[in-house]
Amino acid sequence: MVTARELYEERLNRIKTAVALGKPDRVPVVPMGDSFYLKYLRVKLADSCTNPKLFNEAILKAVTSLGEVDGIQHPSFSVYLLSVLWISELKIPGRDLPEDDLWQVDEKELMTVEDYDTIINQGYKKFLDDYYMHRLDNLNAKFQQFVESLPDAIKATQDMGIVPFSPGITTIPYEVFCGGRSMSEFLKDLFRIPDKVQAAMDVAIEDIVESARQFCRAIKPIATWVGGWRSASEFLSPRLWQRFVFPYYKKLVQAVVDEGVIAVLHFDSNWTRDLEYLRELPKGKCVFSPDGTTDIFKAKEILGDHLCIMGDVPAALLSLGTPDEVHNYCRRLIENIGPSGFILAQGCDIPPNAKPENVKAMIESVKG
């Protein structure tokens, strides 16, 4: 009988082979469905969204009942992670929303223009510590529970023979500032005070890189997300993107890779225009993970010999399609994007209203 440890090593080798652009014995499947798993188990979102231990237990119970996966992208979750990523307030089920409504980022202009000067003159860490305490109701204390829970969540996942693929998330200053300032005000800043924004970004990226390095050294994850949402090509002119976005991704990705960790480019929205730039990132050390908006077949054409591609079963298909439609789309991905250098997954996240039979069809599709 195969042990959980043997299963884990087999699945890890399958995933690492794909990341290194090799051809594994079959395409690995590594899903993520944070809110879906709770809905599937009929666990109220209010009961688990701020309790990472319960969230890990729910993820493992749900995913093992849906089929045989090689890994999961997040072994645990806390809504406060979203508040950290976008330095924004949240609407939380059971507190601000009905118990089973999906959590929301409550974006508003919390960060001011004057905060750029604070970052430049006093440092990013000092700015964040004060911001978390006084504008986000002591966010550090709330988020600490998630940080402290990660080692146990990772071990619990490994003990079941499943690879906890990418337990951490980091991102560039653009994303953080965009959330704190609000998207409309931040985009105006790029035109009104571009030099000041860039100066603050240059200070912030140093602390972000150091934090990413410390996370990699403490947790020793296989991979970590280097996320992108509003920094996608479709939201910016090439001139602005090349100034305020890509140089910071290059620096952050290189730091993660230098720590021996795979950088998962979890890139939502449409990045098709600038796929060629991603060839400047370390070959065979990163995973390009689009959300169904970027043309994944174009990504294969441009990046297929340079970066592993992961994805990209659309949310709409998982929610509204049939198991046969899901299976057929997955097989198209496996045969045309894979079988080398490819990991099957949903685009972004399995939606909370996905049909369980469709998720099962996605997982089973790697077997033929």
Beta strands, then each sheet from edge to edge (+ up, - down):
strand 1: 71-72
strand 2: 89-91
strand 3: 104-106
strand 4: 163-164
strand 5: 168-171
strand 6: 223-227
strand 7: 262-267
strand 8: 286-290
strand 9: 308-313
strand 10: 342-346
sheet 1: 1+ 4+
sheet 2: 2+ 3-
sheet 3: 5+ 6+ 7+ 8+ 9+ 10+
end
